[in-house]
Amino acid sequence: MIKEIEIVCPPGQQEDESALKKIAATSLNISPQKISALKILKRSIDARGRKVLYRMQVQVFLDEVYVPETFTVNYPDVKNSKPVIIIGAGPAGLFAALRCIELGLKPIILERGKDVKQRRRDLANINKQGLVNPESNYCFGEGGAGTYSDGKLYTRSTKRGDVNSVLKTFVAHGATEDILIDARPHIGTNKLPQIITSIKDSILNAGGEVHFDAKVSCLLVDFGRIEGVQLASGDKIMADAVILATGHSARDIFEMLHRQNILIEAKPFALGVRIEHPQEIIDQAQYHCEHRGPDLPPSYYNLVEQVDHRGVFSFCMCPGGIIAPCATDLNEIVVNGWSPSKRNNPFANSGTVVQVNLEDVKGDENDPLRMLRFQQEIEKMAYNFGGGHLVAPAQRMVDFVENRVSGNLPINSYLPGTKSVALREVLPGWINERLRKALPVFGRKMKGYYTNEATLVGVESRTSSPVKVPRDKETLQHPQVRGLFPCGEGAGYAGGIISAAIDGINCASAALRVLA
């Protein structure tokens, strides 16, 4: 017999099988000896009360053998099958490729950047010397932006597809099984490269192709139907289906589509700063204790407030994390955050942003690239105020709210360095004022948040794509180009690793219907 119940335990017992069996037995009013095994289905931390607790949904096996699930992959050989071109090797592209293989199609991934090993050298140059390679950086390369910026797997996109299937695919390629049960699953930047490499190996072993340093410069379209792509090298690759999964920072792709008169649309996004606190402050606020202790993970937060009829919200919160330089071109500053698997750095950071609507940006209303241009202008301004070499403009939190340039800045995790400036000169006035009003309110919601020990680092501007590539809701094809499937974050249909992976899967399934 198997029964499903919720059990609650204090920190320190969440992985103690003997203790959990006793709690389950008490709940079921039976002897612990009758429980042959427990399977944890979901696990979360409840910090609402004065005592922090773990809550777990578990299956209790009573006098029954529990056989642990195994996670393996066994893909068919598609070497000689119909090809599908996939532009981009981020989560949308990789999972589109795996789904193509499952459906008997041959994926050909074209990635402008490098593989994970070679990409590390370019990231080192970014962090140590402030030098950006426009083709290989935190956003471009094998695995996309997620590979070296965290691997958060938390999503609300449950209606778009099978989230658990995506998580199991990660486990089959090397992720820990904890991601299947944790309420906020996370892999960690230190572990993701090996997992991404394993996924690539599965694609290659099944007869798919993965090409690096393969930048697409033109879509080959004839009478409204895709025929293939042309690379910057001049080479042409032909296929009747192309999945466009290039991510939200591939600005040249948006320019290419516009140049080829393929419909794109301006899209709202969000803009602000990345805010870093000592992790200890966040732990004290969320766990109601002086010291977190070894049995609890570094705490996170999620804050949102309406200010002057506009949402101000935290975004991509990284406990025990690092602020990273994520520019994709010269003379621009873009910051993001990531955490290693143990989340053991002394700082916590989060994007804190304000929604940017179409009517906020002046210019030709018919220009689909006007939001992108606005984004570029802010990033270049941040670079200029930082003074070069990816030094980022920064300000203490209370100083920012009180319009005072900080006399000095706290030690922080941003490796290229920070420079004390008045961020009101970098951010648009309506963004600046809403942030100034929101931060003290956040401080009233979370004790200790509003402090001059916190640093605002500018700018957080790649929250989502500033361009949307339209597609038909049923066929997922571009309305003007049959066989072209806009996909993932870059096209405006995802917001994170899991939702991008699901969208890649859905686009691959749609491609089969076209090629059948």
C-alpha positions, 0 to 999 in steps of 0.5 A: 500500500502507498499513501501520500501525506504531508510531513513537517520537520525542523531544519536538520531532519529534512534528509534524515530518513529515520526521523522522517519515518517517525514523523510519517508514522505518527501522522498515520498512527502506525509503527515506523517499522511498517514503513518500508520506504519514503519517497519525497515528491515536493520539498519547500521551506516555510519561513512564515512563522517564528520557527522555520520548517521544512514541508514535504509531500511524501509517498509512504510505502507500507510493507511494499518494496520501493523501486527508485526511478532510473534516469537514462536517455535512449535516442534513435539514430537520425543521421539520415533523417529530414533536417531541422535547422535550429539557430541557437544552442540555449535551452530552447535550441537544445531541447528543440534538438532533443525533441526533434530526435525523439520525433525522428528528425535530424537537428542541425544546431547553429551557434554563433558562440563557442563551446563551454570550454573555449567560452571560459577564456572569453568570460575570464577576459570579461571579468579580469580585463573588461574585454567583451568578445561580441560572439562569445560572452555570458549570453552567447555560446553553448548553453546560452545565457543560462550556462554561466548565469545560474541555472534557476529552474523555477517556473510558472509555465506549467500550462505550456508543457511538461515541466517534470519531463524537462527536469528529468532530462536534466537529471538524465544528463547529470543534474541532481535529483533534488531539482525534481522535488525542491520548490525552487530548483537550481542547478548552479553555474559550476555544474551546468557546463558539464550538463550542457556538454552531456546534452550536446553529446546526446544530440551528436551520438544520435546523429544530430549536428552542432556547429559552433562559430556558425553565425547566421547572416541571412534566412533563405526564403522563397515565395514565403517559405523557408529554404535554409540559412546563410552563414556569415562565412558564406556557407548555405545550409538547406532545410524546410524547417528553421527554429529561431531560438537565438535568445533575447540579446541577439540584436543582429538577428532582429536587425537581419529580420527587419532588413529582410522585411520579415515582420517583427514587433516592438515589445515591452521589457523591464529596466532597473538595477541589480541590488546586492546585500550581504547574504546575512541581512537577507537570512536574518530578515527571512529566517527571523534569526541572528544566524542561519545555521548549516541546515538552511540554505541561503534565503531568497526574497520576492518583492513587488510594489505598484508605484505610480500605476507601474509595477516595480519588482525584484527579478532573478534573485540569486542567494549566495550569488555574484553580479556578472558583467553580461554585455554582448558588445563593446562600450555597454554595461549590462549586469545580471546575477548567478549563484553556484550550486552551494550558493555559498558566496557572502552576497545576495543579489537581485534585479530590481526593475520597472516595466517599460511600456511602448508609450514610454519610448519616444520615436517612430511608433512603426519602428519595431526596433525602437525599444531595442535602441532605447535599451542600447542607449541606456547600456551605453550611458551606463558604460560611459558613467562607469568610465570603461573596462566594464566598470559599473556605475553604482550607489548605496541604497539609502544614498540613491533614495536621498539623491546623494552620491555615495562617498564610497561603496561597500565591497561587492561581488562585481569583479570588473569593479564599480564606480560611485555615481548618481544613478539618476543620471544613468536611468530615465527619470520615471524609472529612477523615481519609481525605484526611489519610492519603492525601495523604502516600501520594500524595507517596510515589507522586509526588515533590514532590506532598506540599508546603506549596506546594500549596493545598486549596480547599473544597469539591469536591462536584459530582463526580456527581449525588447522585440517580439517575432510573431507566430501563429498560435496554432502552427507556431510558424511566422505569419509570413514565412512558412517553416520558420518557427520563432522560439524561446526568450528571444522571440518573446515566448519564454522567460527562463530556462524551463519555459524556453526548453518547453517552447523549444519542445513545442516548436520541434513538435510543430516542425514535424507537422510541417515536414510530415 
